[in-house]
Amino acid sequence: MPEGIDSTKVVKFMRDEWGIFMAAGQDDYKTKIVRIGTIGYQDYFDTIMGLAAFEMAMKKFGADVELGVGVKAAQEVFMSHLC
């Protein structure tokens, strides 16, 4: 996570406001990382939706994020598996 952004606040916001579930880190990394896909089955499109929400949340919390970059990268990788 960028300096000054607490991952526990980001994942709580996404869960409470948008119903998107991710997890903060554990132990020494509790406020420093976000874990994606930790609760049950997740397919390609769940991942794309989660990345979009994460980009938006990071921007809301002040990170210098260009929206759509992570989503585009995931789509390009997934295209090789889906088509």
C-alpha positions as CSV (number, residue, x, y, z in Angstrom):
1,M,0.0,0.0,0.0
2,P,1.2,3.6,-0.6
3,E,2.5,5.5,2.4
4,G,-0.4,6.9,4.4
5,I,-3.1,4.5,3.1
6,D,-4.3,1.8,5.6
7,S,-5.4,-1.4,3.9
8,T,-7.9,-2.2,6.7
9,K,-9.7,1.1,5.9
10,V,-9.7,0.4,2.2
11,V,-11.2,-3.1,2.5
12,K,-13.7,-2.0,5.1
13,F,-14.9,0.8,2.7
14,M,-15.2,-1.6,-0.2
15,R,-17.2,-4.1,1.8
16,D,-19.5,-1.6,3.6
17,E,-20.1,0.7,0.6
18,W,-20.0,-1.6,-2.4
19,G,-20.3,-5.2,-1.1
20,I,-16.8,-6.0,-2.5
21,F,-14.9,-8.4,-0.2
22,M,-11.2,-8.4,0.1
23,A,-9.0,-8.9,3.1
24,A,-6.3,-6.8,4.7
25,G,-2.9,-8.4,5.5
26,Q,-2.1,-10.3,8.7
27,D,0.4,-9.7,11.5
28,D,3.1,-7.2,10.5
29,Y,1.3,-6.6,7.1
30,K,-2.2,-5.9,8.5
31,T,-2.3,-2.3,7.2
32,K,0.2,-2.8,4.4
33,I,-1.4,-5.2,1.9
34,V,-4.7,-6.3,0.4
35,R,-5.5,-9.9,-0.4
36,I,-7.9,-10.6,-3.3
37,G,-9.8,-13.8,-3.7
38,T,-9.6,-15.1,-0.2
39,I,-13.3,-16.0,0.3
40,G,-14.6,-18.9,-1.8
41,Y,-14.7,-19.3,-5.6
42,Q,-13.7,-16.4,-7.8
43,D,-13.9,-16.4,-11.6
44,Y,-12.3,-14.1,-14.2
45,F,-15.1,-11.5,-14.1
46,D,-15.1,-11.4,-10.3
47,T,-11.5,-10.6,-10.5
48,I,-12.0,-7.8,-13.0
49,M,-14.8,-6.3,-10.9
50,G,-12.6,-6.5,-7.8
51,L,-9.7,-4.8,-9.5
52,A,-12.0,-2.0,-10.7
53,A,-13.3,-1.5,-7.2
54,F,-9.8,-1.6,-5.7
55,E,-8.6,1.0,-8.2
56,M,-11.5,3.3,-7.4
57,A,-11.1,2.8,-3.6
58,M,-7.4,3.5,-3.8
59,K,-8.1,6.8,-5.7
60,K,-10.8,7.7,-3.1
61,F,-8.2,7.2,-0.3
62,G,-5.7,9.5,-2.1
63,A,-3.5,7.1,-4.1
64,D,-2.2,8.3,-7.5
65,V,-4.1,5.7,-9.5
66,E,-4.9,5.8,-13.2
67,L,-8.3,4.1,-13.3
68,G,-8.6,1.1,-15.6
69,V,-4.9,0.2,-15.8
70,G,-5.2,-2.9,-13.6
71,V,-8.5,-3.9,-15.1
72,K,-7.0,-3.6,-18.7
73,A,-4.0,-5.7,-17.7
74,A,-6.2,-8.4,-16.2
75,Q,-8.4,-8.4,-19.3
76,E,-5.4,-8.9,-21.6
77,V,-4.2,-11.9,-19.5
78,F,-7.6,-13.4,-19.3
79,M,-8.3,-13.1,-23.0
80,S,-5.6,-15.8,-23.6
81,H,-7.7,-18.2,-21.4
82,L,-11.2,-17.3,-22.5
83,C,-11.0,-16.9,-26.2
